[in-house]
Each structure stands twice: as C-alpha cells, then as structure tokens.
Amino acid sequence: MPSAFAVRECHVMNPIRLVVSFALSLALAPGAQAQLVARVEMHAFASSTLTDPQFLSGEQIGMPVMLGGELRLPRPGTERLPAVILVHGSGGVSGGVDAWARFLNDLGVATFVLDAFTGRGLVSVSGDQAKLGRLNMIADSYRALELLSRHARIDPQRIAVMGFSRGGQAALYSSVKRFQRMHLAPGLGFAAYIVFYPDCHTTYTDGDDVVDKPIRILHGAADDYNPPAPCRAYVTRLQKAGRDVQMSEYPDAHHVFDSPATRVPTKSPASQTVRRCRLEEAEGGRIINSATKQVFTYEDPCVERGPMIGYNEAAAREAQKAVREFVTATLKPK
C-alpha cells in the first residue's frame, strides 16, 4: 500500500535547492562534454519520515515531509521517454550524482535527481547516520516513482532507479517484494536497478525475495566504507534463486570511485562505517546487532570511522561503459 501522504506533484516558482557542485557537472571524466537538455523541471512531492522499525512493520503514517527533485528531459517533443531516478548518498546530492544525470541525458534518458535531505533540514548524515533511518530513502524512491509514472513525458514501464552508497542501499533493497507490497502503489515497479557501492550488512526478513527485474551492482574491490564481500554473498543467494543480478568489482577502487571530486584517495575521518557490523531484522522490525542480539545503534563498538574515499579513473570509465550498455539494453532509449 502507498503512504497515507499521497504523492502530490507541483512546479514550484522558487525551485527547491539541490546541493550540486557545478564544477563537476559537465562529465564524469576529464575531457568529456555533455549536451544541453531540452527542459528542466523542479518538482515537490510528499513523503514521510519513518523509523526503520516503522518501515519494516509496514506503518504508513510517519512525520510528513515535502521533498524535491530535479527532472531533466533530454529532448523536446511529446513521446514518452525512459527515466532514471538518482538517489544520493550520505553526503547529499553531489556533483558526482549531477554528472551521472548528464551522462544519462546524453543517452536520451530523462533523469530525476531526488533530494531526500533538504526538505528534512539535513545537509549530510555521513558523520551521524542516526539522523535519518536508512530505509526512508526506499520510501522516497517509491514516491518519486509514483510521481514520474504520471508525467506526460515519462514512460511508466521504463523507469529505473540508480543509487550511490546509502542511496545504493535504498536502490538495491527497493527491489524487495515485501517492501514494495507495503510501501509502493499497486501496479508500479522499477524496470531496472543500478546500484553503486551499497551497504549489504543487514539481513532483512524475506530480503532475498526480490522482483524479477535486472539488478546491477558496481563496487570497488578496495572499498572499506561499504566492503563488497557482504554484497557478493547477497548476489550469490539471489542468483541461486534465479534472479538476474550481477556484481562488478573494480580493482584498487575505493568508495565513490566514480566521482572526481576526490582526485587522490584519502581518509574521511568523520564518516561512520558499519564495515565490522553484522545486522539483522528481528521481531517488530527491530534491527539488531547479530553479535550481541541487542538493538543496533551507532554507538555499538562495531561502528568505526575513517574509511577511504577517492576517485579511480579506470574504474569510473569501466562503470560508465557498464551503465551505458545496461541502460541501452533495458530502457531502450532512442
């Protein structure tokens, strides 16, 4: 069932601010040039803020919030276009997300850059992940899907989701059938899932029962923020269940390997990571620490700080190639 706070679409006179670094907005890699899009629309839409137990228990009513997003239409006309919803990470909407939007626009794909933070009064949660329940951004992605599915220029059967880090976790687990039954309007669903360096440390009830749509995970082999091993195990289980899931790991690539903002890999001293934690869903939608069997908090000893982040040009180019091929095959832009 959808949220009790129905999605409302509006064009706002004063666009909701998306925190974007325009220094990086022309391309993912040096020397590349992006084409201008035909139209840019700013949309506000209703969502709600839920705790993770509320989300996992299927509760529909949380704290109401108005979120924003930027829709880019790559060309004029009246035909319906494929679209990708982009879901940012713990630092908010970055230049790297903006660059991917332009990359997709150049393929003939509309993009909707979802801002899950500004409407909630947040800028970043990297240093304090407890500021927002991790599963909220799944529900936000569903609300954005509902909005786009009604847009006159968007083909509702060709909408994918693409997420990064915390947003990658949201994109990945938005494929879980149980979550869609509880929080997404009936009859809707993403056509494909593109997932960058997600956190796969939590085991959810029925979390292996995902929709029969293609999922692609792109991860850095050297990522110590969200290490790839738990995702590798998750992918293996999904593949054994017959799902179209593949994971690519790029050698020597750290977290956010696709964003040139950090040219040289460096430690992010304030950022929290659960790389040493193993978490699981328990009765009542509680997330518990598998080692202690107690409700998990970011004060648990397994939570660490100081993971590495940094750009890897070779990995970024390979990721561009993989995304181009996947999007062309699944969304079929003209």
C-alpha positions as CSV (number, residue, x, y, z in Angstrom):
1,M,0.0,0.0,0.0
2,P,1.2,3.5,-0.7
3,S,1.9,6.0,2.0
4,A,-1.1,7.8,3.6
5,F,0.5,11.0,2.4
6,A,-0.4,10.8,-1.2
7,V,2.1,12.0,-3.8
8,R,1.4,15.5,-5.0
9,E,3.2,17.0,-8.0
10,C,3.8,20.7,-8.3
11,H,6.0,23.0,-10.3
12,V,7.5,25.5,-7.8
13,M,8.2,29.1,-8.6
14,N,11.3,29.0,-6.3
15,P,13.0,25.7,-7.1
16,I,13.9,23.5,-4.2
17,R,17.6,23.8,-3.8
18,L,19.6,20.8,-4.8
19,V,23.1,20.8,-3.4
20,V,25.2,20.3,-6.5
21,S,28.8,21.0,-7.3
22,F,28.6,22.5,-10.8
23,A,32.4,22.3,-11.2
24,L,31.8,18.6,-11.8
25,S,28.5,18.8,-13.7
26,L,29.8,18.5,-17.2
27,A,31.2,15.0,-17.1
28,L,32.3,12.0,-15.1
29,A,35.7,12.1,-16.6
30,P,38.0,14.9,-17.8
31,G,37.6,15.9,-21.4
32,A,34.0,14.6,-21.9
33,Q,31.3,17.1,-22.9
34,A,27.6,16.8,-22.0
35,Q,24.9,18.2,-24.2
36,L,22.2,20.6,-23.1
37,V,18.9,19.1,-22.1
38,A,15.6,20.3,-23.6
39,R,13.8,21.0,-20.4
40,V,14.4,21.1,-16.6
41,E,11.5,20.9,-14.1
42,M,11.6,21.2,-10.3
43,H,9.1,19.1,-8.5
44,A,8.0,18.9,-4.9
45,F,6.3,15.8,-3.7
46,A,5.0,14.5,-0.4
47,S,6.8,11.7,1.6
48,S,7.1,10.9,5.2
49,T,9.9,10.2,7.7
50,L,9.7,6.8,9.3
51,T,11.9,5.0,11.7
52,D,13.4,1.7,10.4
53,P,11.0,-0.3,12.7
54,Q,8.0,1.6,11.4
55,F,9.1,1.0,7.8
56,L,9.7,-2.7,8.4
57,S,6.4,-3.1,10.2
58,G,4.5,-1.6,7.3
59,E,3.4,1.5,9.0
60,Q,2.2,4.1,6.6
61,I,2.0,7.3,8.7
62,G,5.2,9.0,9.9
63,M,6.3,12.6,10.0
64,P,5.0,14.3,6.8
65,V,7.7,16.0,4.7
66,M,7.9,17.7,1.3
67,L,10.8,16.6,-0.7
68,G,12.2,17.9,-4.0
69,G,13.7,16.7,-7.2
70,E,15.0,17.9,-10.5
71,L,13.6,16.3,-13.7
72,R,15.6,16.7,-16.9
73,L,14.1,15.9,-20.2
74,P,16.8,15.3,-22.8
75,R,14.9,16.4,-25.9
76,P,11.7,18.2,-26.8
77,G,8.6,16.6,-28.2
78,T,5.7,14.6,-26.9
79,E,6.9,11.0,-27.0
80,R,7.3,9.2,-23.7
81,L,10.9,8.8,-22.5
82,P,12.7,6.3,-20.3
83,A,13.8,7.7,-17.0
84,V,16.2,7.0,-14.1
85,I,15.7,8.2,-10.6
86,L,19.0,9.0,-9.0
87,V,19.3,8.6,-5.2
88,H,22.2,10.3,-3.5
89,G,24.4,9.1,-0.6
90,S,25.1,10.2,2.9
91,G,26.6,13.5,1.8
92,G,23.5,14.7,-0.1
93,V,23.2,15.5,-3.8
94,S,26.8,15.8,-5.1
95,G,28.5,16.8,-8.3
96,G,29.0,13.1,-9.0
97,V,25.3,12.5,-9.0
98,D,24.8,15.5,-11.2
99,A,27.4,14.2,-13.6
100,W,25.7,10.8,-13.9
101,A,22.4,12.6,-14.6
102,R,24.0,14.4,-17.6
103,F,25.6,11.2,-18.7
104,L,22.2,9.5,-18.8
105,N,20.6,12.6,-20.5
106,D,23.2,12.2,-23.3
107,L,21.9,8.6,-23.8
108,G,18.4,10.0,-24.4
109,V,17.2,9.1,-20.9
110,A,15.3,11.5,-18.6
111,T,16.6,11.9,-15.1
112,F,15.1,12.7,-11.7
113,V,17.6,13.7,-9.1
114,L,16.0,13.0,-5.8
115,D,16.9,15.3,-2.8
116,A,16.0,13.3,0.3
117,F,17.8,15.7,2.7
118,T,16.9,19.4,2.1
119,G,13.2,19.0,2.9
120,R,14.2,17.3,6.1
121,G,16.6,20.0,7.1
122,L,19.6,17.8,6.5
123,V,22.8,18.5,4.6
124,S,24.8,15.4,5.4
125,V,24.5,12.4,7.6
126,S,28.0,10.9,7.0
127,G,29.2,11.7,10.5
128,D,25.9,10.8,12.2
129,Q,24.0,8.1,10.3
130,A,21.3,8.1,13.1
131,K,19.9,11.4,11.9
132,L,17.8,9.5,9.4
133,G,16.5,5.9,9.3
134,R,18.3,4.1,6.5
135,L,15.1,2.8,4.9
136,N,13.4,6.2,4.4
137,M,15.1,6.6,1.1
138,I,13.4,3.4,-0.2
139,A,10.0,5.0,0.5
140,D,11.2,8.3,-1.0
141,S,12.2,6.5,-4.2
142,Y,8.8,4.9,-4.4
143,R,7.2,8.3,-4.0
144,A,9.3,9.6,-6.8
145,L,8.4,6.6,-9.0
146,E,4.7,7.3,-8.4
147,L,5.2,11.0,-9.4
148,L,7.1,10.2,-12.6
149,S,4.7,7.4,-13.6
150,R,2.0,10.2,-14.0
151,H,4.2,12.6,-16.0
152,A,3.1,13.1,-19.6
153,R,6.6,12.7,-21.0
154,I,7.7,9.6,-19.0
155,D,7.0,6.0,-19.9
156,P,6.0,4.4,-16.6
157,Q,7.2,1.0,-17.8
158,R,10.7,2.3,-18.4
159,I,11.7,3.9,-15.1
160,A,14.9,2.6,-13.4
161,V,16.5,3.6,-10.0
162,M,20.2,4.3,-9.6
163,G,21.7,4.9,-6.1
164,F,25.0,5.6,-4.5
165,S,26.2,4.4,-1.1
166,R,23.3,5.0,1.3
167,G,21.3,5.7,-1.8
168,G,22.7,2.5,-3.4
169,Q,21.4,0.5,-0.4
170,A,18.0,2.1,-0.9
171,A,18.1,1.3,-4.7
172,L,19.1,-2.3,-4.0
173,Y,16.6,-3.1,-1.4
174,S,13.8,-1.2,-3.1
175,S,13.6,-4.4,-5.2
176,V,12.4,-6.5,-2.2
177,K,8.8,-7.7,-2.9
178,R,7.8,-7.3,0.7
179,F,8.8,-3.6,0.8
180,Q,7.0,-2.9,-2.5
181,R,3.8,-4.6,-1.2
182,M,3.9,-2.4,2.0
183,H,5.0,0.9,0.6
184,L,4.5,1.2,-3.2
185,A,1.3,1.8,-5.1
186,P,0.0,-1.4,-6.7
187,G,0.9,-1.9,-10.3
188,L,4.1,0.1,-10.2
189,G,7.7,-1.0,-10.1
190,F,11.2,-0.2,-11.4
191,A,12.3,-1.6,-14.7
192,A,15.9,-2.0,-13.5
193,Y,18.2,-1.3,-10.6
194,I,21.6,0.3,-10.9
195,V,23.5,0.1,-7.6
196,F,26.8,1.8,-6.7
197,Y,28.8,0.6,-3.6
198,P,25.9,-0.2,-1.3
199,D,25.9,-1.3,2.3
200,C,24.8,-5.0,2.4
201,H,25.5,-5.7,6.0
202,T,21.8,-6.1,7.1
203,T,19.8,-9.2,6.6
204,Y,16.1,-8.4,6.2
205,T,13.2,-10.8,6.6
206,D,12.3,-12.0,3.1
207,G,15.1,-9.8,1.8
208,D,16.1,-12.4,-0.7
209,D,12.7,-12.4,-2.4
210,V,13.2,-9.6,-4.9
211,V,11.3,-8.7,-8.1
212,D,12.2,-10.4,-11.3
213,K,13.9,-7.3,-12.8
214,P,17.6,-6.9,-13.7
215,I,19.9,-5.6,-10.9
216,R,23.5,-4.5,-11.4
217,I,25.8,-3.7,-8.6
218,L,29.1,-1.8,-9.2
219,H,31.6,-1.9,-6.4
220,G,35.2,-1.0,-5.6
221,A,37.2,-4.0,-4.6
222,A,39.2,-1.8,-2.2
223,D,36.1,-0.2,-0.6
224,D,36.5,-0.2,3.2
225,Y,33.5,2.1,3.7
226,N,31.0,-0.5,2.4
227,P,33.1,-3.5,1.8
228,P,31.9,-5.6,-1.2
229,A,32.0,-9.1,0.5
230,P,28.5,-8.9,2.0
231,C,27.1,-7.8,-1.3
232,R,28.9,-10.6,-3.0
233,A,27.2,-13.1,-0.7
234,Y,23.8,-11.5,-1.2
235,V,24.3,-11.6,-5.0
236,T,25.1,-15.3,-4.8
237,R,21.9,-16.0,-2.9
238,L,19.8,-14.0,-5.4
239,Q,21.5,-15.8,-8.4
240,K,20.7,-19.2,-6.9
241,A,17.1,-18.1,-6.7
242,G,17.2,-17.4,-10.4
243,R,17.3,-13.6,-10.3
244,D,19.0,-11.5,-13.0
245,V,21.6,-10.0,-10.6
246,Q,25.3,-9.3,-11.4
247,M,28.0,-7.5,-9.5
248,S,31.1,-5.9,-10.9
249,E,34.1,-5.2,-8.7
250,Y,36.8,-2.8,-9.9
251,P,40.4,-3.4,-8.7
252,D,42.0,-0.8,-6.5
253,A,38.8,1.2,-6.4
254,H,37.7,2.8,-3.1
255,H,34.3,4.2,-2.1
256,V,32.9,6.9,-4.5
257,F,35.4,5.7,-7.1
258,D,33.2,7.2,-9.8
259,S,33.4,10.9,-8.6
260,P,36.4,13.0,-9.5
261,A,35.7,15.3,-6.5
262,T,38.4,13.4,-4.6
263,R,41.2,13.0,-7.0
264,V,43.5,11.2,-4.6
265,P,42.1,8.5,-2.2
266,T,42.0,9.9,1.3
267,K,40.5,9.1,4.6
268,S,37.2,10.6,5.6
269,P,37.8,10.8,9.3
270,A,34.3,11.8,10.5
271,S,32.4,9.3,8.4
272,Q,30.8,6.4,10.1
273,T,31.0,2.8,8.7
274,V,29.4,-0.4,9.8
275,R,32.0,-2.5,8.0
276,R,32.7,-4.5,11.2
277,C,29.0,-5.0,12.0
278,R,26.5,-7.7,11.0
279,L,22.9,-6.7,11.4
280,E,19.6,-8.5,11.1
281,E,15.9,-7.8,11.3
282,A,14.2,-9.2,14.3
283,E,10.6,-9.3,15.6
284,G,8.8,-6.0,15.4
285,G,11.0,-4.6,12.7
286,R,13.9,-4.1,15.1
287,I,17.4,-4.0,13.6
288,I,19.7,-5.9,15.9
289,N,23.4,-6.5,16.1
290,S,23.9,-10.1,15.2
291,A,26.8,-10.5,17.6
292,T,25.0,-9.1,20.7
293,K,21.4,-9.8,19.8
294,Q,20.7,-6.3,21.1
295,V,19.0,-3.4,19.2
296,F,21.7,-1.8,17.0
297,T,22.8,1.8,17.5
298,Y,25.6,3.8,16.0
299,E,27.2,3.7,19.5
300,D,27.9,0.0,19.0
301,P,31.6,-0.9,19.2
302,C,31.5,-2.4,15.7
303,V,30.8,1.1,14.2
304,E,34.1,2.7,13.1
305,R,35.2,5.9,11.4
306,G,37.8,7.0,8.9
307,P,37.1,4.9,5.7
308,M,38.9,5.7,2.5
309,I,37.2,7.6,-0.4
310,G,38.6,8.5,-3.7
311,Y,38.3,8.6,-7.5
312,N,39.7,5.9,-9.7
313,E,39.6,6.9,-13.4
314,A,40.0,3.4,-14.8
315,A,37.1,2.1,-12.7
316,A,35.0,5.2,-13.4
317,R,35.4,4.6,-17.2
318,E,34.5,0.9,-16.9
319,A,31.5,1.8,-14.8
320,Q,30.4,4.3,-17.5
321,K,30.7,1.6,-20.1
322,A,28.7,-0.9,-18.0
323,V,25.9,1.6,-17.2
324,R,25.7,2.7,-20.9
325,E,25.3,-0.9,-22.0
326,F,22.8,-1.8,-19.3
327,V,20.7,1.3,-19.7
328,T,20.7,0.9,-23.5
329,A,19.6,-2.8,-23.3
330,T,17.0,-2.4,-20.5
331,L,15.4,1.1,-21.1
332,K,15.9,1.2,-24.8
333,P,16.3,5.0,-25.3
334,K,16.0,6.3,-28.9
